[in-house]
Amino acid sequence: MSNNPRSIIAIVPAAGIGSRMGADKPKQYLMLGQQSILGHTLDTLLAHPDIDQVIVALHPQDNYFNQLPQSQHPKLTQVVGGGERADSVLAALDYAHNYNPGAWALVHDAARPCVTHQDITQLIESVAIHPQGAILAAPVRDTMKRSDASGLIVHTVDRSLLWHALTPQFFPVSILRTHLSAALAAQVPITDEASAMEWAGVMPGLVNGRMDNIKVTHPDDLQLAALFMSQQ
């Protein structure tokens, strides 16, 4: 447990129904070992001693979530999400703001089941040096190339200051809610919470996270995630 005295609400946008990876259900409900991807993700968040509440933003026609044992957990709340990830996060932030406007939001992808308590704690404790908020990230290790429209290499990109953005991403509920709402109203492309903060002029911190905190996006990722979890 960290020394952080803040109230922390984990937010999990899980409203997507389009990415099924060739299966008959959304990818977050695909089995990873003995339970679903989302089940593993929620277990990690619900068991972290610094997280007071977990809010899951679901599609209004979700017929799977209530079948998960985690759906009955006393620390978990369901809200109706939106058409895009940012809309779902905002719906959860609206609930969190009404519940506790002074809390901090720990936003985590439903399809990142391999996140560790150690990385979550490290991110929470980073507020001591990043009071504006921060995200888990990993330095780019591969050589990066920039191409033209035809797929030819234009030049090699300096990777020394490049990072892979991961989740969780950690910001004050009220501030993230304000900036995310304004960015969406301005029709700004929002790919993660940090991009909304950046648009508003905030420079989030980067916290070096584990490379095995992968996002399951392809069928092969299931085997890789199972391997990582077995080694953690």
C-alpha positions in Angstrom: 0.0 0.0 0.0 1.3 3.4 -0.9 1.5 6.5 1.4 -0.9 8.4 -0.8 -3.9 9.8 1.2 -6.1 10.6 -1.8 -9.4 8.9 -2.6 -8.9 6.9 -5.8 -11.6 5.8 -8.2 -10.6 3.3 -10.9 -12.4 3.8 -14.2 -12.7 1.0 -16.8 -14.2 1.9 -20.2 -15.7 -1.3 -21.4 -18.5 -0.2 -23.7 -16.9 -1.3 -27.0 -18.8 -4.0 -28.9 -17.1 -3.8 -32.3 -13.7 -5.5 -31.6 -14.5 -9.2 -31.3 -11.3 -10.7 -32.8 -13.4 -13.1 -34.8 -15.4 -14.3 -31.8 -19.1 -14.1 -31.0 -18.6 -11.6 -28.1 -16.6 -8.4 -27.4 -13.0 -9.1 -26.8 -13.0 -8.1 -23.1 -15.2 -11.2 -22.5 -13.0 -13.7 -24.2 -11.5 -16.3 -21.9 -8.0 -15.9 -20.6 -7.3 -19.0 -18.6 -10.1 -19.6 -16.1 -11.9 -16.4 -16.6 -12.5 -13.5 -19.0 -9.9 -10.8 -19.9 -12.1 -8.2 -18.1 -12.4 -10.4 -15.1 -8.6 -10.5 -14.6 -8.4 -6.7 -15.1 -11.1 -6.1 -12.5 -9.6 -8.5 -10.0 -6.4 -6.6 -10.1 -8.1 -3.2 -9.6 -10.5 -4.4 -6.9 -7.8 -6.0 -4.9 -5.5 -3.0 -4.8 -5.5 -1.5 -1.3 -5.4 2.1 -2.5 -8.4 1.9 -4.9 -11.6 2.9 -3.1 -14.1 2.2 -5.9 -14.1 0.8 -9.5 -16.5 2.2 -12.1 -17.1 0.2 -15.3 -18.7 2.0 -18.2 -20.7 -0.6 -20.2 -22.5 -0.6 -23.5 -26.3 -0.2 -23.0 -26.9 -3.6 -24.6 -24.1 -5.4 -22.8 -25.5 -8.9 -21.9 -22.2 -10.3 -20.5 -21.1 -8.2 -17.6 -23.6 -9.3 -15.1 -22.5 -12.9 -15.6 -19.1 -12.1 -14.2 -18.6 -12.7 -10.5 -16.9 -9.3 -10.2 -20.1 -7.6 -11.1 -21.4 -8.2 -7.6 -18.4 -6.8 -5.8 -19.3 -4.1 -3.3 -16.6 -1.8 -4.5 -17.9 -1.9 -8.1 -20.4 0.4 -9.9 -21.8 0.2 -13.4 -22.6 3.2 -15.6 -23.7 3.4 -19.2 -20.9 4.2 -21.6 -20.8 6.0 -24.9 -19.9 5.3 -28.5 -16.2 6.1 -28.1 -13.7 5.4 -25.3 -13.6 9.0 -24.3 -17.4 9.2 -24.1 -17.4 6.2 -21.7 -14.6 7.7 -19.6 -16.6 10.9 -19.4 -19.7 9.1 -18.3 -17.7 7.4 -15.5 -16.1 10.7 -14.5 -19.6 12.3 -14.3 -20.6 9.6 -11.8 -17.3 9.9 -9.9 -17.6 13.7 -9.7 -21.0 13.4 -8.1 -19.7 10.7 -5.8 -16.5 12.5 -4.7 -15.4 15.5 -6.7 -12.1 15.6 -4.9 -11.1 12.1 -5.9 -8.5 11.0 -8.4 -9.3 8.9 -11.4 -7.2 5.9 -12.3 -8.3 5.1 -15.9 -7.4 1.7 -17.1 -8.1 -0.3 -20.3 -10.4 -3.2 -19.9 -8.2 -5.3 -22.2 -5.0 -4.8 -20.2 -5.2 -7.7 -17.8 -1.5 -8.0 -17.1 -1.1 -4.7 -15.1 0.6 -5.3 -11.8 -0.1 -3.8 -8.3 3.5 -2.6 -8.3 3.0 -0.5 -11.4 -0.3 0.9 -10.1 1.3 1.9 -6.8 4.3 3.4 -8.6 1.9 5.6 -10.6 -0.1 6.6 -7.6 3.0 7.6 -5.7 4.3 9.6 -8.7 1.9 12.4 -7.7 4.7 13.6 -5.3 6.7 14.7 -8.4 3.8 15.0 -10.9 1.0 16.8 -9.1 -0.7 17.5 -12.4 -1.1 13.7 -13.0 0.8 11.1 -14.9 0.5 7.9 -17.0 2.3 4.6 -17.2 4.5 4.4 -20.3 7.3 2.4 -21.7 10.3 3.8 -23.6 10.4 2.9 -27.3 13.1 0.3 -27.8 12.8 -0.4 -31.5 14.2 1.7 -34.4 11.4 3.9 -35.5 10.8 4.8 -39.2 8.6 7.5 -40.8 7.1 6.6 -44.2 5.5 8.5 -47.0 2.0 7.7 -48.3 3.3 5.0 -50.6 5.0 3.0 -47.8 8.6 4.1 -48.5 10.9 5.1 -45.7 11.4 8.9 -45.5 13.7 8.9 -42.5 14.6 7.3 -39.2 13.0 8.9 -36.2 15.0 9.7 -33.1 13.5 7.3 -30.4 15.4 8.7 -27.4 12.4 10.8 -26.2 9.6 8.5 -27.6 7.3 6.5 -25.3 4.6 3.9 -25.6 1.5 5.2 -23.7 0.1 2.6 -21.4 -2.6 2.6 -18.8 -3.6 3.3 -16.0 -3.6 7.0 -16.5 -4.0 9.1 -13.3 -5.5 12.5 -13.0 -7.8 14.5 -10.6 -11.4 13.6 -11.4 -12.7 17.2 -11.6 -9.9 18.4 -13.8 -9.9 15.5 -16.2 -13.7 15.7 -16.4 -13.5 19.4 -17.3 -10.7 19.0 -19.9 -12.1 15.8 -21.5 -15.6 17.4 -21.8 -14.2 20.5 -23.4 -12.0 18.6 -25.8 -15.0 16.4 -26.9 -17.1 19.5 -27.4 -14.4 21.0 -29.6 -14.3 17.8 -31.6 -10.7 17.2 -30.7 -9.5 13.6 -31.5 -8.9 12.0 -28.0 -7.1 8.8 -28.0 -6.4 8.6 -24.3 -6.9 10.7 -21.1 -3.4 12.3 -21.4 -4.3 13.7 -24.9 -7.2 15.6 -23.4 -5.0 17.0 -20.7 -2.3 17.9 -23.3 -4.9 19.7 -25.4 -5.8 21.8 -22.3 -2.1 22.8 -21.8 -1.3 20.3 -19.1 1.9 18.3 -19.4 1.3 14.9 -17.7 4.2 13.0 -16.2 5.6 9.7 -17.6 6.1 6.8 -15.2 8.1 3.9 -16.5 5.9 0.8 -16.5 6.4 -2.8 -17.3 6.5 -3.9 -21.0 4.3 -6.9 -20.2 1.3 -4.6 -19.5 0.0 -5.4 -23.0 -3.4 -4.5 -24.5 -5.1 -7.5 -26.0 -6.1 -6.5 -29.5 -5.3 -9.6 -31.7 -6.0 -13.3 -31.1 -2.3 -14.0 -30.6 -2.2 -11.5 -27.7 -4.3 -14.0 -25.6 -1.4 -16.5 -25.6 1.1 -13.8 -24.8 -1.0 -12.4 -22.0 -1.4 -15.9 -20.5 2.3 -16.3 -20.6 3.0 -13.0 -18.9 0.4 -13.6 -16.2 1.9 -17.0 -15.5 5.3 -15.5 -15.0 4.2 -12.5 -12.8 
